[in-house]
Structure formats: C-alpha cells, structure tokens
Amino acid sequence: MNLQEQLAARIQGNVVIMGIGNPCRGDDAAGGLVARQIRDAPGVRVIDAQDVPEDYLCLVVNHRPDTVVLIDSVDLDSAPGSIALLDKDQVAGYWPSTHRVPICLLMNYLERETIARIFLVAIQPRQTVFLEPMSEEVYASGVRIAEVLSSVLAMPRVPANVIFADQLKRKVPA
C-alpha cells in the first residue's frame, strides 16, 4: 500500500492532527511543517504542538476525536526523509526523544482518554542540531505528507460509529 492508501485506511470520523517537534532543531521541526501546511484543512483540528505536545492533551481530548495523527521526526535507522506509520506498540522502541514526554506515553494517555485510533507518522531526520536548517530530504517528505494528508482529509471519511475488525477487543467463542 502507498502512503495515501495507508492513511485513508486509518483515518476515520472526527480527526485531530498534531505536529510535534522543536522548530529550532533542524529536522525535528518536520511535524510542525506538516501542521502549518494543512492548518486550514476543513473539518479537522490541526495543532502545531512544537516540542511541548503535553500542553495540548486537554485540547485533543476535548475535541473528542475518533482518530489522532501525530507527526514527528523519529530515528527509524533509515535514509533521511523516510516515512513510516507506527502504532503505539511500535513507537515504544524508539527512544530517546528530543521531547520532554516520550511519544509512547502521549499515545497511551490519548488512547485511554479518547478511545481513539492513534498512530504516528514518523519521518527519519538527517540531523537535529540546534539552530540548523531542515534538510532537503526531510523538507520534501514533510511537504509530501502534507499533500497526501490534504488529499485523504478531503475524501469522505468512514463514520466513527462503524466498528472495524481490528478494533474489536472481545474474543469470539470457540
């Protein structure tokens, strides 16, 4: 599946998108870049949380989302600008972070408080040096993600009351 198909399959109902990253640390600013580029997307709450996403948790919870998309630079041990969609269980292995609160803790909290589908769009940074500009690879990936998200968000979304098989938590009797 390409990025658009992956995002379209995961995004449903009421959506919050949070760009995360320090704007003074080169490629770490990629989440904010995406958030600024899609800030006017209709019917979606977009937050540029910079390096303090914990300050926006109440805002996210109060929006009552069905889907929360976090966007951040993560060392994926891949080529700069590489993109990965990661679920909470996958994010736990990516530590340390340039943020005060690890992404996996944010995801756990938001999942508990919202019962939303939460995932991370991760972008491999080239560098996160203080006061260095964003690399060309990461900038291009941020623009691509913003374009794809804009396209997906313009599509009709599955209503939140539709239950997907991966959301069922009960066991089927044998």
C-alpha positions in Angstrom: 0.0 0.0 0.0 1.2 3.5 -0.7 1.1 6.3 1.8 -2.3 7.6 0.7 -3.9 4.2 0.9 -2.3 3.6 4.4 -3.6 6.9 5.7 -7.0 6.5 4.2 -7.4 3.1 5.8 -6.5 4.5 9.3 -8.3 7.9 9.3 -12.0 7.9 10.3 -14.5 10.1 11.9 -13.5 13.2 13.9 -9.8 13.8 13.3 -7.1 15.6 15.3 -3.6 16.0 13.7 -0.7 17.1 15.9 2.6 18.2 14.5 5.4 17.7 17.1 9.0 18.9 17.1 11.3 21.6 18.1 11.4 24.4 15.5 15.0 25.3 16.4 16.4 21.8 15.9 16.7 21.3 12.1 14.8 18.2 11.0 13.0 17.9 14.3 10.7 20.6 13.0 9.1 18.4 10.4 5.9 17.8 12.4 5.3 21.5 12.7 6.0 21.9 9.0 3.2 19.5 8.1 0.8 21.0 10.7 1.3 24.5 9.2 0.8 23.3 5.7 -2.5 21.6 6.5 -3.8 24.0 9.2 -6.8 25.1 7.1 -8.0 21.5 6.3 -11.8 21.6 6.7 -13.4 19.5 9.4 -10.1 18.7 11.1 -8.4 20.0 14.2 -4.7 20.7 13.5 -2.3 21.5 16.3 1.4 22.6 15.9 2.5 21.5 19.3 6.2 22.1 18.7 8.2 20.4 21.5 5.5 20.6 24.2 2.7 18.2 22.9 1.8 17.5 26.6 0.5 21.1 26.8 -2.2 20.3 24.2 -3.5 17.0 25.5 -6.7 18.5 27.1 -7.4 20.3 23.8 -7.1 17.0 21.9 -9.3 15.1 24.5 -11.9 17.8 24.5 -12.2 17.6 20.7 -13.5 14.0 21.2 -11.5 12.5 18.3 -12.0 9.2 16.6 -8.5 9.4 15.1 -5.4 11.2 16.3 -2.5 11.5 13.9 0.8 12.5 15.5 3.6 13.7 13.2 7.2 13.7 14.4 10.8 13.1 13.5 11.9 9.7 14.7 15.2 7.9 14.3 14.0 4.9 12.2 17.5 3.9 11.3 16.8 4.5 7.7 17.5 7.0 5.0 16.8 10.7 5.8 13.3 11.6 4.8 12.0 8.0 5.1 8.4 7.8 6.3 6.8 5.2 8.5 3.3 4.9 10.1 3.7 3.5 13.6 1.2 2.3 16.1 1.7 2.7 19.9 3.3 -0.7 20.3 5.9 0.1 17.6 6.7 3.5 19.0 7.9 2.2 22.4 11.2 1.0 20.8 12.1 4.5 19.5 13.8 6.2 22.4 15.3 8.7 23.3 13.3 11.6 22.1 14.0 15.3 21.8 10.8 16.0 23.8 10.2 16.0 27.5 7.5 13.4 27.3 8.1 10.3 25.1 5.7 9.8 22.3 4.6 6.4 23.6 3.4 8.0 26.8 1.4 10.6 24.9 -0.1 7.9 22.8 -1.0 5.8 25.9 -2.6 8.8 27.6 -4.6 9.8 24.5 -5.8 6.3 23.8 -7.0 5.9 27.4 -8.7 9.3 27.5 -10.3 9.3 24.0 -10.6 5.7 22.9 -9.4 7.0 19.5 -7.3 5.3 16.9 -3.9 6.8 17.4 -0.8 6.5 15.3 2.4 8.3 14.4 3.6 9.4 11.1 7.4 9.2 11.6 10.0 11.0 9.5 13.6 10.0 9.6 15.7 13.1 10.3 19.2 13.7 8.9 20.1 16.0 11.8 18.5 17.7 14.8 21.3 20.1 15.6 20.3 23.3 17.4 19.7 26.3 15.0 20.5 24.3 11.9 18.0 24.4 9.0 15.8 21.5 8.0 17.5 19.1 5.5 16.1 19.0 1.9 15.1 15.3 2.3 13.0 15.9 5.4 11.5 19.1 4.0 10.4 17.2 0.9 8.9 14.4 3.0 7.1 16.9 5.1 5.6 18.6 2.0 4.6 15.1 0.6 2.9 14.1 3.9 1.0 17.4 3.9 -0.2 16.9 0.3 -1.2 13.3 1.0 -3.0 14.2 4.2 -4.8 17.0 2.5 -6.0 14.6 -0.2 -7.1 12.0 2.3 -8.8 14.5 4.5 -10.8 15.8 1.5 -12.2 12.3 1.0 -15.4 11.2 2.6 -14.4 9.5 5.9 -15.9 6.4 7.5 -18.2 7.5 10.3 -16.9 6.9 13.8 -19.7 4.5 14.7 -18.5 1.9 12.2 -16.5 -0.7 14.0 -13.5 -2.2 12.3 -12.3 -5.8 12.9 -9.0 -4.5 14.4 -11.0 -2.5 17.0 -12.9 -5.4 18.4 -11.4 -6.4 21.7 -13.6 -9.3 22.6 -12.9 -12.9 21.9 -15.0 -14.9 19.6 -16.4 -18.0 21.3 -14.9 -21.3 20.1 
